Amino acid sequence: MSTSASDLSSFDRLHPEIRRWVREQEWTGLREIQDVAIRTILGTGADVIIMAGTASGKTEAAFLPLLTKAAALDGPGLRILYVSPLKALINDQFRRLETLCERMELPLTRWHGDAPQGPKKRLLRSPAGVALITPESIEALLLRRPADAARLFQGVRAIVVDELHAFLQGPRGLHLASLLRRLDQIADVRARRVGLSATLGDADMASAWLHKPNPQSVEVLRAANTGPGIKLQIRGYEEPPESDGVDDLAEDGAQDALSRISDHLFSTLRGTNNLVFGGSRRTVEALADRLRQRSERDGVPEEFFPHHGSLSKELRETLETRLKDGKLPTTAVATTTLELGIDLGSVKSVAQVGAPRSLAGLRQRLGRSGRRGEPAILRVYLREKHLAADADPLDRLRLETVRAVACVRLLQRNWVEPAVEDASLATVALHQTLSLIASAGGVRPAAAHRLLFGRDSYLEVQPADYADLLRGAGRKGIDLLEQSPQGLLMLGSAGEQLVQGRDFYAVFSTDDEWRLVSGGRTLGTVPLTNVLGVGSLVGFAGRRWRVEAVDDRAKVLEVVPHRSGRLPRFDRPSNEPLHDVLSMTMREVLADRDEPTYLDAAAKKFLAQGRASFDELGLSSGSLVRSGNDTHLLTWRGTVVNGLLAILLMSAGLEAEVHDVGVTAVGTSPADLQALLSTLDGCPPIDDLADFVVGLRTAKLDEFIDEDLLRRMWSRRSERHLETVAGIIAELCENRALDGNVSV
């Protein structure tokens, strides 16, 4: 094996069996990130974050030194806990580490709902080696088998958190942070944390997540960005005048934008391995169906297959294996299910239908292409509306195209969104309280607060808020909690029932769904909101089906192949929020005059149209545009600020709708809107605005939480944005109202 002098010093510190294994892999040397990680993990006791792109060797950077340390420990005991957000990623890492752990005589165990039971039982009987686990499986062990969990986790010396960025926001991140703190209370000594991520927008927040008492002690290791670059094209497609823009099944030869995108994908990607991200499950199915039709039309083998969370595990894994094997050309048309780091082998290119809404997601997808020294290839397919004479000003700005260009600019600047404070804190606090009581049999309120939300906890819940949370969960009609005469918190009748359910382990909501079965084989599931009966036609798994039988009790639909069909309503109508920086960069793009070379002719035309409208509407110096009886207030800020501004307008008696770059005041002229805002003495107190907030119950257990508490917590999350909203209003009042040249 050929190594540099710096490699030798770190390489020689590894366990002999690891060095032997590395040589057998025929590596030409350790990568820089691996060298630095080995030095840091073996040379210090610090928590570590390893930031490097997909397929950069992050897993080995963490495990080679951690396995070296584990092998040096005397006696039995589980030594390394690897936590992943995905079962598929656990299976992938198991295959990757199996031979190495076997050589070192360290048992390697997968622990999730689909993993075999035999190795799990052996691990419980004799804890040893490495376990690969999901947060939900940790929860199940702590809840159902607390004594076994204590024996299993007490000797853990290192916890590896993969895809760390995925845990920095959302209920699963708060949940895992709480679980790891509970593991600390079980362990003989606190296990060091090692976080792995390809896309971190805020290393400081990640450090606080890993080690809240002392974030500055966390070592952040970054791989140098020295790859071969990116080949990029953005392609534009205009919908026909009669199109409503709703994705559905279409016959071959249709000229809607998605059908023409399918034509280009079919002619460009055939014969190679690729990923196409379609956004929603409905778009994925519509796109996969069009691509299947083209294969049948041309009499060629099918290479395009859908991949989303409603498909059965068997169908998804079959596609993943086909991609990884690389024996047959394969393109997966996916939602976000293939965004995280499952090894899919050599993927030639990545395509995306629709402009990105986050740089973190875009970077994850880009990391799927460009391996083995080849540049990453990204194609973005944009769909813009046909502009009629009375088109809305927002449509005339061609914001989809502008957002795509803005994302490329931010990609070049190496910017990624920081994580934001999550609205599911109350749900996770209640969930963890119920879990703690169920595993302990009862606990005093002050002790529960100290155990779950003490000063070193990532979950910050004030004692007064926690008291309100407990009171709300124990009130008559909710009955999740009750208190003994001795003051112990115990599960109430409804709490016992909730905790006994198998879906309690997860803190995220799942919809009730029908199971689609054909010839005894499960295809996947569709939400119960779809009204389906015998004779209904449905598009699913890239095929079209007819419902032959309905089992209401079991929620099963028996289906057979059919030539026609319609798409089920999978997705709730919601958009991924935009960050302030992305929206402000969109304005910057509209104000510029450069013409990016990566745009095709149609996309260049869209960008030119958007810039011309930007000038015509006077948006270089103003922010109000008339649209019929309504007024668009363009803030060029993100979803959070625009939402807060809309609430302020509603508190002043207006109807308001939020869009990507501002707010629309319904039934109000620009002059009237400016006059109304000029009467405001800055922004009202955040608590006054909170009274106008609706839809606060968004997380899984929010239905059991008093609305006053949810409203109070919303106020704290939102208060720091008030200054930005006040600045928007002040600037608007200083400028002359723009009436715009458009009346729709």
HELIX and SHEET records of a PDB file:
HELIX    1   1 ALA A    5  PHE A   11  1                                   7    
HELIX    2   2 PRO A   16  GLU A   24  1                                   9    
HELIX    3   3 GLU A   32  GLY A   43  1                                  12    
HELIX    4   4 LYS A   58  ALA A   71  1                                  14    
HELIX    5   5 LYS A   87  ARG A  103  1                                  17    
HELIX    6   6 GLN A  117  ARG A  125  1                                   9    
HELIX    7   7 PRO A  135  ARG A  144  1                                  10    
HELIX    8   8 PRO A  146  PHE A  153  1                                   8    
HELIX    9   9 LEU A  164  PHE A  167  5                                   4    
HELIX   10  10 PRO A  171  ILE A  186  1                                  16    
HELIX   11  11 ALA A  203  LEU A  210  1                                   8    
HELIX   12  12 PRO A  215  SER A  217  5                                   3    
HELIX   13  13 ALA A  257  LEU A  269  1                                  13    
HELIX   14  14 ARG A  281  ASP A  298  1                                  18    
HELIX   15  15 LYS A  313  ASP A  325  1                                  13    
HELIX   16  16 LEU A  359  LEU A  366  1                                   8    
HELIX   17  17 PRO A  393  ARG A  396  1                                   4    
HELIX   18  18 LEU A  399  GLN A  412  1                                  14    
HELIX   19  19 LEU A  425  ALA A  440  1                                  16    
HELIX   20  20 PRO A  445  PHE A  453  1                                   9    
HELIX   21  21 PRO A  463  GLY A  474  1                                  12    
HELIX   22  22 SER A  493  GLN A  500  1                                   8    
HELIX   23  23 ARG A  502  PHE A  504  5                                   3    
HELIX   24  24 ASP A  580  ALA A  591  1                                  12    
HELIX   25  25 ALA A  601  GLU A  616  1                                  16    
HELIX   26  26 THR A  639  SER A  651  1                                  13    
HELIX   27  27 PRO A  670  SER A  678  1                                   9    
HELIX   28  28 ILE A  686  ALA A  690  1                                   5    
HELIX   29  29 ASP A  702  PHE A  704  5                                   3    
HELIX   30  30 GLU A  707  SER A  718  1                                  12    
HELIX   31  31 GLU A  719  HIS A  721  5                                   3    
HELIX   32  32 LEU A  722  GLU A  734  1                                  13    
SHEET    1   A 7 LEU A 108  TRP A 111  0                                        
SHEET    2   A 7 ALA A 128  ILE A 133  1                                        
SHEET    3   A 7 GLY A  77  VAL A  83  1                                        
SHEET    4   A 7 ALA A 158  VAL A 161  1                                        
SHEET    5   A 7 ARG A 192  SER A 197  1                                        
SHEET    6   A 7 VAL A  48  MET A  51  1                                        
SHEET    7   A 7 GLU A 219  ARG A 222  1                                        
SHEET    1   B 6 ILE A 230  GLU A 238  0                                        
SHEET    2   B 6 ALA A 376  GLU A 384  1                                        
SHEET    3   B 6 SER A 349  VAL A 353  1                                        
SHEET    4   B 6 ASN A 274  PHE A 277  1                                        
SHEET    5   B 6 THR A 331  ALA A 334  1                                        
SHEET    6   B 6 PHE A 304  HIS A 307  1                                        
SHEET    1   C 2 LEU A 481  GLN A 483  0                                        
SHEET    2   C 2 LEU A 489  LEU A 491 -1                                        
SHEET    1   D 5 ARG A 521  PRO A 527  0                                        
SHEET    2   D 5 GLU A 513  SER A 518 -1                                        
SHEET    3   D 5 VAL A 556  PRO A 561  1                                        
SHEET    4   D 5 ARG A 543  ASP A 551 -1                                        
SHEET    5   D 5 LEU A 537  PHE A 540 -1                                        
SHEET    1   E 4 LEU A 624  SER A 627  0                                        
SHEET    2   E 4 ASP A 630  LEU A 634 -1                                        
SHEET    3   E 4 GLY A 662  VAL A 666 -1                                        
SHEET    4   E 4 GLU A 655  HIS A 659 -1                                        
END                                                                             
